[in-house]
Amino acid sequence: MVLVTAQISFCQSKTIYHNGWVDFNKNGKMDIFEDPSKAVELRVNDLLSQMTLDEKTCQTATLYGYGRVLKDELPGPGWKSEIWKDGIANIDEELNGLAYNKKAQTQYSFPFSKHADAINTVQRWFVEETRLGIPVDFTNEAIHGLCHDRATPLPAPINIGCTWNKNLVYQAGSIVGREARALGYTNVYAPILDVARDQRWGRVVECYAEDPFLIAELGKQMTLGIQDHGAAATLKHYAVYSVPKGGRDGNARTDPHVAPREMHQLFLYPFKRVIQEAHPMGIMSSYNDWDGVPVSGSTYFLTDLLRKQFGFSGYVVSDSEAVEFIFSKHHVAENMKGAVKQAINAGLNVYTNFNMPDKFILPLRELVKEGAVSMTTLNQRVADVLRVKFKLGLFDQPYVSDPQVADQIVHTKADEEFAMQLNRESMVLLKNDKDVLPLNKSALKKVLVTGPLATEVNFTTSRYGPSNNPVTTVLDGIRQYLTKDKGIQVNYSKGCDVIDATWPESEIIPTPLTKDELLSIDQAVSAARDADVIIAVVGETDAQVGESKSRTGLGLPGRQLQLLQALHATGKPVVMVMINGRPLTINWENRYLSAILQAGFPGPSAGKIVAETLFGENNPGGKLSVTFPKSIGQIELNFPFKPASQAGQNSKEDPNGYGKTTVSGVLYPFGYGLSYTTFEFTDLEVLPDQLQTQGDINVSVKVKNTGQRKGDQVVQLYLKDELSSVTVYESVLRGFERVSLQPGETKTVKFILHQDDLAILDKDMKWTVEPGKFQVMIGNSSEDIRLKKEFTVSGSN
């Protein structure tokens, strides 16, 4: 009934649509802002000049979609009495219909064309039923595929980071952008550029890496892919968000202990690079403070750095409740009105939270009337929002032009094949004793699949990605892979649950195994005795890692280690498949088990890809993007690091060293990953070897597959500044390239080092290239350096 009413109203407004332009303000003539031939700034200024205070302030807030804040799936008569009768900046997650949110499930999420039609209906209401007809920016999450019912599902960002494949990440962004526009979304909240420096933090699973250069390179490609298809990319979470004190999440996302130089070199580096090289149209400001000032109320972060130094020209949207936290958590404002004043004056454009937009808009109107927020400031904030809408083409074509096309171009067969390839390239082989992998089917009669993650599915879906796609569990993937091999019997015994009854307290106060737990492990051991090989699928689920799921221990949760120990005691080879969203302290497992494959948090094709990898159809070529510590007591332990900051206490590393009280070294370093084949690096060239301060350095190296299988190698280039005016990192990543090689094949990989790659922040906090020697290092990981060569910067032009 609502839809029919809306359509009748819209039919009465057909005269606003003309050949090549839309009469948004319904005055019967083409205004400057309605003229597609005019420059964007002229159109923005013209529209701004026609807006009332109420209309302007409505462009500073988000309306969360159906099932979050909106109670109506489609526009109804009541909308005329709501605050958005004067427009709204954006509507977030409208009708995306995700499985985990029962309130948000809707008939309009699928088929895809039905959603595009519904978005057009909502958009048409704003164009035709508001005075100025300003279109809505429809936003959505998209960190591992578009957050929409049955959209193309990609693996978690931590898996994407482990691919080290820039071309694949660009393609992933292209899929997200294409699907977003086809479905009616115009702005996606991706990529995440947070730097995952603390392995305890729950949102490591949502980050690409711990290294700012790797994040910047992959984030740039994701942004370009999204925006090349006409959708805006909104980077998050700006800034210094990913290192709250102690790695604690939830309500404790505060107090990052980060020095200014470290902030710029690590945490701001990806944002600066992606802003300047990919020109994203959106930034999401974070909850946290830095040095006592909430980021979402900081002129330094939102204006001085973001716009004046980095050159950002889009609009800044707050993370949900970030504005409220200015007074409720950080206590630097007395109330919501004071928080609004700080945020809008600092540079925030759009407020977001899971409540009615009135909460921000009404106090903002009061502040403008009182003079606490100037009209000049408000005009600047609104202009930023309108500018993005013009760049998105919303004032030229506010609707999805052909909704039916969505059914042909969203989650296609080719997209599904691509998603599987992305999963394949994210697999990281951590251990392979005596080449137990790949498994030889001809030598197997009985395979035992065990472990609580073998039949789990929830790690393939999260709050910020697609859902309702069919999932292949690891157990099903192995069974399906071996279907044609009728001589191989695949048995399953769960062994244990993911966690025990008192976890996580059981990590600090151990409890004896219950009778049921002992029985479950005994059943798995009994089945293992008859097996030729044991595939133990262990790790974490979506309940142990993710937003607000930081940990105080990083071992396998629950009774999983006891299960592995009991299986190992049978004497049969144990292949551990690890489902994990963050590094885990798997020391016993690494020492005693035959092989370890990190699957991470792959997408719904998880079981198929894991099976292909275990049996050799897929040769794992992924590399770790976050360091694995041996103990949480070592944290922080990561890459890059300052000289001696991660050293041990023995006399070999320190002339004053004598203590034998700590475990030293990493379990697996940044950039680490094994293969079923072998590679060698030769013929490193660095030209010129003498450089003036304004030139580039050209680096080339040959990489050869010296084994018997086709495989991928990630050629990693690290740079060491041998003498500097301030302490710099021991080395930094400054190049990488993933190459695929047939047995015996050789390829030449080339890199160009620009001035920015050599620059440091000097004593005056200015970026500069200092004269001196630099060392180029080519490696198989940050620790496994195979070739080195020096060049010198002279310092004269």
C-alpha positions in Angstrom: 0.0 0.0 0.0 2.9 2.4 0.9 4.6 1.7 -2.5 1.3 2.4 -4.4 0.9 5.7 -2.6 4.4 6.7 -3.3 4.1 5.9 -7.0 0.9 7.9 -7.3 2.7 10.9 -5.7 5.7 10.5 -8.0 3.6 10.3 -11.1 2.4 13.8 -10.3 5.9 15.1 -10.5 7.0 13.8 -13.9 7.4 17.4 -15.2 10.6 17.8 -13.2 12.4 15.3 -15.5 13.7 16.9 -18.7 16.0 16.0 -21.5 19.5 15.9 -19.9 18.6 17.6 -16.6 16.3 17.4 -13.6 14.4 20.3 -12.1 15.3 19.3 -8.5 14.0 22.6 -6.9 10.8 22.4 -9.1 10.9 26.0 -10.2 10.4 25.3 -13.9 13.8 26.5 -15.0 17.4 25.0 -15.2 19.3 26.5 -12.3 23.1 26.4 -12.3 23.2 23.4 -9.9 20.9 21.5 -12.2 23.0 22.1 -15.3 25.3 19.1 -15.9 27.6 21.3 -18.1 28.5 23.6 -15.3 31.6 23.1 -13.1 31.1 21.3 -9.8 32.1 24.2 -7.6 29.6 26.5 -9.4 26.8 23.9 -8.9 27.7 23.5 -5.2 27.7 27.2 -4.6 24.4 27.8 -6.4 22.6 25.0 -4.5 24.1 26.1 -1.2 22.8 29.7 -1.8 19.3 28.3 -2.1 19.3 26.2 1.1 17.7 27.2 4.4 19.3 26.4 7.7 17.0 23.4 8.1 18.0 22.0 4.7 21.7 22.6 5.4 21.7 20.9 8.7 19.9 17.9 7.3 22.9 17.3 5.1 25.1 16.8 8.1 23.6 13.5 9.4 23.1 9.9 8.5 19.8 8.1 8.6 20.4 4.4 9.3 18.3 2.1 7.1 15.4 -0.2 7.6 15.7 -2.4 10.7 18.3 -0.1 12.3 16.5 3.3 12.7 14.1 3.4 9.7 10.9 1.6 10.6 9.5 1.7 7.0 11.0 -0.3 4.2 9.7 2.3 1.7 8.5 5.9 2.0 5.2 6.5 3.7 3.0 9.4 4.6 4.7 9.8 8.0 8.0 10.8 6.3 6.6 14.2 5.7 6.6 14.9 9.4 10.1 13.5 10.0 13.2 15.6 10.1 14.4 14.3 6.8 11.5 16.1 5.1 14.2 18.6 4.4 16.6 16.0 3.1 19.4 13.9 4.5 23.1 13.4 3.9 23.1 9.7 3.5 21.1 6.5 4.3 23.3 3.6 5.6 22.7 -0.1 4.9 19.3 0.5 3.4 17.4 -2.8 2.7 20.6 -4.9 2.6 18.9 -7.8 4.4 21.6 -9.6 6.4 21.1 -12.9 8.1 22.4 -11.9 11.5 20.1 -8.9 11.9 16.5 -10.3 12.0 15.0 -6.8 12.3 16.7 -5.8 9.0 15.6 -8.7 6.9 13.5 -7.5 4.1 11.7 -8.6 0.9 13.6 -6.0 -1.0 17.1 -7.3 -0.7 16.8 -10.0 -3.3 16.4 -10.5 -6.2 19.0 -7.8 -6.8 16.8 -5.9 -9.3 14.1 -5.7 -6.6 16.6 -3.9 -4.3 17.6 -1.5 -7.1 14.0 -0.7 -7.7 13.4 -0.1 -4.0 16.4 2.2 -3.7 15.0 4.1 -6.7 11.7 4.4 -4.8 13.4 5.8 -1.7 15.6 8.2 -3.8 12.6 9.4 -5.8 10.9 10.4 -2.6 13.8 12.7 -1.7 14.0 14.1 -5.2 10.3 14.7 -5.7 8.9 15.2 -2.2 11.5 17.6 -0.6 11.7 21.3 -1.6 15.2 21.2 -3.2 15.2 17.5 -4.2 18.7 16.9 -3.0 19.5 13.2 -3.7 20.6 10.8 -0.9 24.1 9.2 -0.8 23.3 5.5 -0.1 26.1 4.1 1.9 27.1 0.5 2.9 29.9 -1.5 4.4 32.2 -3.5 2.1 35.4 -4.6 3.8 35.3 -8.1 2.4 32.6 -7.9 -0.2 29.5 -5.6 -0.3 27.5 -5.9 2.9 24.4 -7.1 1.1 22.3 -10.2 0.9 24.0 -12.7 -1.5 26.6 -10.2 -2.9 30.0 -11.6 -3.9 31.7 -12.8 -0.7 35.4 -12.1 -0.3 37.7 -13.4 2.5 38.4 -11.3 5.6 40.8 -8.3 5.1 43.5 -10.2 7.0 43.3 -12.9 4.3 43.4 -10.3 1.6 46.5 -8.9 3.2 48.1 -12.3 3.1 47.8 -12.5 -0.7 50.3 -9.6 -1.2 48.6 -9.3 -4.6 47.9 -5.7 -5.7 46.1 -6.8 -9.0 43.7 -9.1 -7.1 42.9 -6.4 -4.6 42.1 -3.9 -7.4 39.8 -6.5 -8.9 38.1 -7.1 -5.5 37.5 -3.3 -5.3 36.1 -3.3 -8.8 33.6 -6.0 -7.9 32.5 -4.1 -4.8 32.1 -0.9 -6.8 30.2 -2.5 -9.6 27.8 -4.3 -7.3 27.3 -1.3 -5.2 26.2 0.9 -8.1 24.1 -1.8 -9.6 22.2 -2.3 -6.4 21.8 1.5 -5.8 24.5 2.1 -3.2 26.8 5.1 -4.0 29.3 5.1 -1.2 31.0 2.1 0.5 32.8 2.1 3.8 36.1 0.5 2.6 38.9 -0.1 2.8 40.1 -0.3 6.4 43.5 1.2 6.7 44.1 0.5 10.4 47.6 -0.7 11.2 47.3 -4.0 13.2 50.2 -3.6 15.7 48.8 -5.5 18.6 47.8 -9.1 18.0 45.4 -9.2 20.9 43.1 -6.6 19.3 39.9 -8.1 18.1 39.8 -6.2 14.8 43.1 -7.5 13.5 40.9 -9.8 11.3 39.5 -6.6 9.6 43.0 -5.2 8.9 45.3 -5.9 5.9 48.5 -5.9 7.9 50.8 -4.5 10.6 53.0 -2.8 8.1 51.9 0.7 6.8 53.5 0.3 3.3 51.7 -3.0 2.6 48.4 -1.5 3.9 48.9 1.6 1.7 49.6 -0.4 -1.4 46.6 -2.7 -1.0 44.3 0.1 0.3 45.2 2.2 -2.7 44.2 -0.6 -5.1 40.9 -1.3 -3.3 40.0 2.4 -3.4 40.8 2.7 -7.1 38.8 -0.4 -7.9 35.8 0.9 -6.0 35.9 4.4 -7.4 36.6 3.3 -11.0 33.0 2.0 -11.0 31.5 5.3 -9.8 31.1 4.6 -6.1 32.8 6.5 -3.4 35.3 4.8 -1.2 35.3 5.8 2.5 38.5 5.0 4.3 38.4 4.0 7.9 39.1 4.4 10.8 40.9 7.7 10.9 43.0 7.9 13.0 45.4 6.0 15.4 42.4 3.8 16.1 43.9 0.3 16.0 46.2 0.5 19.1 44.0 1.2 22.1 45.7 0.8 25.4 46.4 -2.9 26.0 44.8 -3.9 22.8 41.5 -3.6 24.5 38.3 -3.2 22.5 34.6 -2.6 23.3 34.2 0.5 25.4 38.0 0.8 25.8 39.0 2.1 22.4 41.0 4.9 23.9 44.4 6.1 24.9 46.7 4.9 22.2 50.3 5.1 23.4 51.7 6.4 20.2 54.4 9.1 19.9 54.0 11.8 17.2 56.8 10.5 14.9 55.4 7.0 15.2 51.9 8.2 14.5 53.0 9.8 11.2 55.3 7.1 10.0 53.0 4.1 10.9 49.4 5.1 11.5 48.9 8.1 9.3 51.1 6.8 6.4 48.4 4.6 4.7 45.8 7.4 4.9 48.2 10.0 3.5 49.3 7.8 0.6 45.8 6.6 -0.3 44.3 10.1 -0.1 47.0 11.5 -2.3 47.3 8.7 -4.8 43.7 7.3 -5.1 41.6 10.4 -4.0 38.9 8.7 -2.0 35.7 10.7 -1.5 35.1 9.6 2.1 36.9 9.3 5.5 35.4 7.8 8.6 36.6 9.5 11.8 37.2 7.2 14.8 36.0 6.9 18.4 39.4 7.3 20.1 41.4 10.1 21.4 45.1 10.9 20.7 47.2 12.8 23.2 44.1 13.7 25.1 42.0 15.0 22.3 39.1 13.0 20.7 39.9 12.5 17.0 36.3 13.3 15.9 36.5 16.6 17.7 40.1 17.5 16.6 40.8 20.3 14.2 44.3 19.0 14.0 43.2 15.7 12.6 40.1 16.6 10.6 41.3 19.9 9.1 45.0 20.6 9.5 46.2 17.1 8.6 43.4 15.7 6.6 42.5 18.6 4.3 45.5 21.1 4.5 48.4 18.6 4.5 46.9 15.4 2.9 44.7 17.3 0.4 41.4 15.4 1.2 38.4 16.9 -0.6 35.6 14.6 0.2 33.4 14.4 3.3 34.1 13.0 6.8 31.5 10.8 8.4 31.8 9.8 12.0 32.0 6.3 13.2 28.8 5.4 15.1 28.6 7.2 18.4 32.0 8.9 18.0 30.4 12.2 18.5 28.6 11.1 21.7 31.9 9.7 23.0 33.3 13.3 23.0 31.2 13.9 26.2 30.1 10.4 27.4 33.6 8.7 27.3 36.2 11.4 26.9 34.4 14.0 29.0 35.7 17.0 27.1 32.3 18.3 26.5 29.4 18.8 28.9 26.7 17.3 26.8 25.7 16.3 23.3 25.3 19.9 22.2 28.9 20.6 23.3 30.1 17.5 21.4 28.3 18.7 18.3 30.0 22.0 18.5 33.4 20.5 18.8 32.9 18.0 16.0 31.4 20.4 13.4 33.9 23.1 14.2 36.8 20.6 14.0 35.8 19.5 10.5 33.3 16.7 10.8 30.8 16.7 8.0 28.3 14.0 8.8 27.2 12.4 12.1 26.3 8.7 12.3 24.8 6.7 15.1 22.0 4.1 15.5 19.5 6.7 16.5 17.4 9.4 14.9 19.4 12.0 13.1 17.5 14.7 15.1 20.0 14.1 17.9 22.7 15.9 15.9 20.7 18.1 13.6 18.6 19.9 16.3 21.5 21.0 18.5 23.4 22.0 15.4 20.6 24.4 14.5 20.6 25.9 18.0 24.4 26.3 17.8 24.2 28.2 14.5 21.4 30.4 15.8 23.5 31.2 18.9 26.6 31.9 16.8 28.6 29.1 18.4 28.9 27.6 14.9 29.2 30.1 12.2 27.2 30.0 9.0 30.5 30.0 7.1 31.6 26.8 8.9 28.3 25.2 8.3 28.4 26.1 4.6 31.9 24.6 4.3 30.7 21.3 5.9 27.6 21.1 3.7 29.5 22.0 0.6 31.9 19.1 1.1 28.9 16.7 1.2 27.2 18.3 -1.8 30.5 18.2 -3.8 30.7 14.4 -3.3 27.1 14.0 -4.4 27.8 16.0 -7.6 31.0 14.0 -8.3 29.0 10.8 -7.9 26.6 12.1 -10.6 23.6 12.1 -8.3 22.4 15.4 -9.7 22.6 14.2 -13.2 21.2 10.7 -12.8 19.9 10.1 -9.2 18.5 6.7 -9.9 19.7 3.2 -10.9 19.1 3.6 -14.7 18.2 0.0 -15.3 17.5 -2.0 -12.1 17.1 -5.3 -14.1 20.8 -5.2 -15.0 21.6 -5.9 -11.3 20.5 -9.5 -11.7 23.0 -10.0 -14.5 26.1 -8.2 -12.9 25.9 -8.9 -9.2 27.6 -12.0 -7.9 28.2 -13.5 -11.3 29.8 -16.9 -11.9 33.0 -15.0 -12.8 32.8 -13.1 -9.5 32.5 -16.4 -7.6 35.5 -17.8 -9.5 37.5 -14.6 -8.6 36.5 -14.9 -4.9 37.8 -18.5 -4.8 41.1 -17.4 -6.4 41.4 -14.6 -3.8 40.9 -17.3 -1.1 43.5 -19.6 -2.8 46.1 -16.9 -2.8 45.5 -16.1 0.9 46.5 -19.6 2.1 49.8 -19.5 4.1 51.8 -22.6 4.7 53.5 -22.3 8.1 55.1 -25.7 8.5 55.6 -28.7 6.3 57.9 -31.2 8.0 59.3 -33.8 5.6 57.0 -32.5 2.9 54.0 -34.2 4.3 52.0 -31.8 2.2 50.6 -31.9 -0.3 48.9 -35.2 0.7 49.3 -38.0 -1.7 45.9 -39.5 -2.4 47.4 -42.7 -3.8 48.9 -43.4 -0.4 45.7 -42.9 1.6 42.9 -45.2 2.5 41.5 -43.5 5.6 41.5 -39.8 6.4 40.3 -38.5 9.8 39.0 -34.9 9.8 38.6 -33.6 13.3 38.5 -30.4 15.3 35.7 -28.0 16.2 36.2 -25.8 13.1 35.8 -28.6 10.6 32.0 -28.1 10.4 31.9 -24.4 11.4 30.6 -21.8 9.0 30.3 -18.5 10.9 33.9 -17.4 10.2 33.0 -17.0 6.5 30.6 -14.2 7.2 30.9 -11.1 9.4 29.0 -7.9 10.3 30.7 -6.0 7.5 30.3 -8.3 4.5 27.8 -10.3 2.5 25.7 -13.1 4.0 23.2 -15.8 2.9 25.6 -17.3 0.5 26.0 -21.1 0.6 29.1 -22.2 2.6 31.3 -25.3 2.1 32.7 -26.4 5.4 36.2 -27.8 5.5 34.8 -31.3 6.2 32.5 -31.1 3.2 35.2 -29.6 1.1 37.5 -32.6 1.8 34.7 -35.1 1.2 33.7 -33.5 -2.0 37.3 -33.3 -3.2 37.8 -37.0 -2.6 34.5 -38.1 -4.0 36.0 -39.6 -7.1 38.6 -41.4 -5.1 36.3 -44.2 -3.9 39.1 -46.0 -2.2 39.6 -43.2 0.4 37.3 -43.2 3.4 36.9 -39.8 5.2 35.8 -40.1 8.8 34.9 -37.3 11.1 35.1 -36.9 14.9 34.7 -33.4 16.4 37.1 -33.9 19.3 36.1 -30.9 21.3 34.2 -27.6 21.2 35.9 -24.3 20.2 35.8 -23.1 23.8 35.2 -24.7 27.2 32.6 -23.8 29.7 34.7 -21.3 31.7 36.7 -19.7 28.8 38.3 -17.2 28.7 38.8 -17.5 32.5 40.2 -21.0 31.9 43.2 -19.3 30.2 44.3 -18.0 33.6 42.6 -20.6 36.0 42.8 -24.0 34.3 39.9 -26.4 35.0 39.9 -30.1 34.6 38.3 -31.6 31.5 34.8 -32.8 32.1 33.6 -36.3 31.4 32.0 -35.2 28.1 35.2 -33.5 27.0 37.4 -36.5 27.8 35.0 -38.7 26.0 34.9 -36.5 22.9 38.7 -36.4 22.7 38.9 -40.2 23.3 36.5 -40.7 20.4 38.7 -38.6 18.1 41.8 -40.5 19.2 40.2 -43.8 18.6 39.3 -42.8 15.1 42.8 -41.5 14.6 44.4 -44.8 15.3 42.8 -46.2 12.1 43.6 -43.2 9.9 46.6 -42.7 7.6 46.6 -39.0 8.2 44.8 -36.7 10.6 43.5 -33.3 9.4 42.8 -31.3 12.6 40.8 -28.1 11.9 41.2 -25.8 14.8 41.3 -22.1 15.7 38.8 -19.3 16.3 35.3 -18.5 15.1 33.6 -15.2 14.7 32.7 -15.4 18.4 36.4 -15.2 19.4 37.8 -12.5 17.0 36.3 -9.4 15.6 34.9 -6.1 16.8 34.8 -5.9 20.6 36.5 -9.3 20.8 40.1 -8.6 21.9 41.8 -11.4 23.9 44.0 -11.7 26.9 45.6 -14.9 25.6 46.5 -16.0 22.1 46.6 -19.8 22.4 44.1 -22.0 20.8 40.9 -21.5 22.9 39.2 -24.2 24.9 40.5 -27.8 24.8 41.9 -27.6 21.3 45.5 -27.9 22.4 44.7 -31.0 24.5 43.0 -32.5 21.5 46.0 -31.9 19.3 48.3 -33.4 21.9 46.2 -36.5 22.2 46.1 -36.9 18.4 49.9 -36.4 18.2 50.4 -39.1 20.8 49.0 -41.7 18.4 52.1 -41.4 16.2 50.0 -40.6 13.1 50.9 -37.5 11.0 48.8 -34.5 12.1 48.1 -31.8 9.6 46.7 -28.7 11.4 44.4 -26.4 9.4 44.1 -23.2 11.4 41.0 -21.0 11.1 42.2 -17.7 12.6 41.5 -14.0 12.4 44.7 -13.0 14.2 48.1 -14.5 14.9 48.0 -17.3 17.6 50.8 -18.4 19.9 50.9 -22.0 18.5 54.3 -22.9 19.9 53.7 -26.6 20.8 51.8 -27.1 17.6 54.7 -25.6 15.6 57.3 -27.8 17.3 55.5 -31.2 17.2 52.8 -31.3 14.5 53.7 -32.4 10.9 52.3 -29.5 9.0 50.4 -26.3 9.6 48.3 -24.5 7.1 46.9 -21.1 8.0 43.5 -20.7 6.3 42.6 -17.5 8.2 39.1 -16.4 7.7 38.3 -17.4 4.1 35.0 -16.9 2.4 32.2 -19.4 1.9 34.3 -21.5 -0.5 36.6 -22.2 2.5 36.2 -26.0 2.4 36.9 -26.3 -1.3 40.0 -24.1 -1.2 41.4 -25.8 1.9 41.0 -29.2 0.3 42.6 -28.0 -3.0 45.5 -26.8 -0.9 46.0 -29.8 1.2 46.0 -32.1 -1.8 48.2 -30.0 -4.0 45.9 -28.6 -6.6 46.5 -25.2 -5.1 50.1 -24.5 -4.1 50.0 -22.0 -1.1 51.9 -18.8 -1.9 50.5 -16.4 0.7 52.7 -14.6 3.1 52.0 -13.4 6.7 51.0 -9.8 6.9 51.2 -9.8 10.8 54.0 -11.2 12.9 53.3 -14.3 15.1 54.7 -13.8 18.6 55.6 -16.7 20.8 53.9 -15.2 23.8 51.6 -12.3 24.6 54.3 -11.2 27.0 56.4 -10.2 24.0 53.8 -7.8 22.7 54.4 -5.3 21.1 56.3 -7.5 18.7 55.9 -6.5 15.0 57.4 -5.1 11.9 58.8 -2.6 11.3 60.7 -2.0 14.6 63.4 0.2 15.9 67.0 -1.1 16.3 67.4 -3.5 19.3 63.8 -2.9 20.4 63.0 -6.6 19.8 66.3 -8.0 20.8 66.9 -10.6 23.5 68.8 -10.4 26.7 71.7 -12.8 26.0 75.3 -11.6 25.7 75.3 -12.3 21.9 72.7 -9.6 21.4 73.7 -7.2 24.2 77.2 -6.8 25.8 75.3 -6.3 29.1 73.0 -9.1 28.5 72.9 -12.0 30.9 69.2 -12.6 31.8 67.6 -15.9 31.0 64.1 -14.8 31.9 62.4 -14.3 28.6 61.5 -16.1 25.4 63.1 -14.2 22.4 62.3 -14.0 18.7 59.2 -14.4 16.7 57.3 -17.6 16.0 56.8 -16.6 12.4 58.0 -13.3 11.0 56.3 -10.7 8.9 56.3 -11.8 5.2 56.8 -15.5 6.0 55.2 -18.3 4.1 56.3 -21.6 2.7 55.5 -23.3 -0.6 55.4 -26.8 -2.2 58.2 -25.6 -4.4 61.4 -23.7 -4.0 62.7 -20.4 -5.3 66.0 -18.6 -5.6 66.9 -14.9 -6.1 69.8 -13.8 -8.3 71.2 -10.8 -10.1 70.2 -8.0 -7.9 70.8 -4.6 -9.6 70.5 -1.2 -8.0 70.9 1.8 -10.3 72.3 4.3 -9.9 74.5 3.5 -6.9 75.2 7.2 -6.4 72.2 9.4 -6.2 71.4 13.1 -5.8 68.5 13.9 -3.6 66.0 14.3 -6.3 66.4 11.1 -8.3 64.8 7.7 -8.4 66.4 4.3 -7.8 65.8 1.4 -10.2 66.0 -2.0 -8.7 65.7 -5.3 -10.5 66.1 -8.9 -9.4 65.6 -12.3 -10.9 63.5 -15.0 -9.2 63.5 -18.6 -10.3 61.3 -21.6 -9.5 63.9 -24.2 -8.7 61.3 -26.9 -7.7 59.1 -29.3 -9.4 55.7 -27.6 -9.1 54.2 -24.4 -10.3 54.1 -21.8 -7.5 53.9 -18.2 -6.5 56.6 -16.2 -4.8 56.3 -12.8 -3.3 59.4 -10.8 -3.9 59.9 -8.5 -1.0 62.1 -5.4 -1.1 63.3 -4.0 2.3 65.2 -0.7 2.7 67.7 0.1 5.4 68.9 3.6 6.2 72.3 3.1 7.6 72.9 6.5 9.2 70.2 9.1 10.1 69.8 12.1 12.3 67.0 10.4 14.3 66.5 6.7 15.1 64.7 5.0 12.3 63.3 1.5 11.8 65.7 -1.3 11.4 64.4 -1.7 7.9 61.2 -0.9 6.1 59.2 -2.6 3.4 59.3 -0.5 0.2 58.3 -2.9 -2.5 56.7 -6.3 -3.2 55.5 -8.2 -6.2 53.7 -11.6 -6.4 54.8 -13.6 -9.4 53.7 -17.0 -10.6 56.4 -19.3 -12.0 56.4 -22.7 -13.7 59.1 -25.2 -12.7 62.4 -23.9 -13.9 61.0 -20.5 -15.0 62.8 -17.3 -14.3 61.3 -13.8 -14.2 62.8 -10.4 -13.7 61.0 -8.2 -11.1 61.5 -4.5 -11.2 60.9 -1.8 -8.6 61.3 2.0 -8.5 62.3 3.7 -5.2 61.0 7.2 -5.2 62.1 10.0 -2.9 59.2 9.4 -0.6 60.4 5.9 -0.1 63.7 7.2 1.3 62.3 10.0 3.4 62.3 10.2 7.2 60.8 12.6 9.7 63.8 14.6 10.9 64.4 16.3 14.3 62.1 19.1 13.2 59.4 16.7 12.2 59.9 17.5 8.5 59.9 14.8 5.8 63.4 14.8 4.3 65.8 12.6 2.4 69.1 12.7 4.3 72.5 12.0 2.6 74.1 8.7 3.4 74.1 5.0 2.6 71.0 2.9 2.0 70.8 -0.8 1.7 68.4 -2.6 -0.6 67.5 -6.1 0.7 65.6 -8.7 -1.2 64.0 -11.4 0.9 61.6 -14.3 1.3 60.4 -12.6 4.5 61.4 -9.7 6.7 64.0 -12.0 8.4 64.9 -14.3 5.5 67.0 -11.8 3.4 68.7 -13.4 0.4 70.4 -10.5 -1.4 71.7 -7.0 -0.5 73.2 -4.1 -2.3 74.0 -0.5 -1.3 73.5 2.9 -2.9 74.5 6.3 -1.6 72.5 9.6 -1.6 75.0 12.4 -2.0 72.9 15.3 -0.7 73.7 17.7 -3.6 71.4 18.5 -6.5 
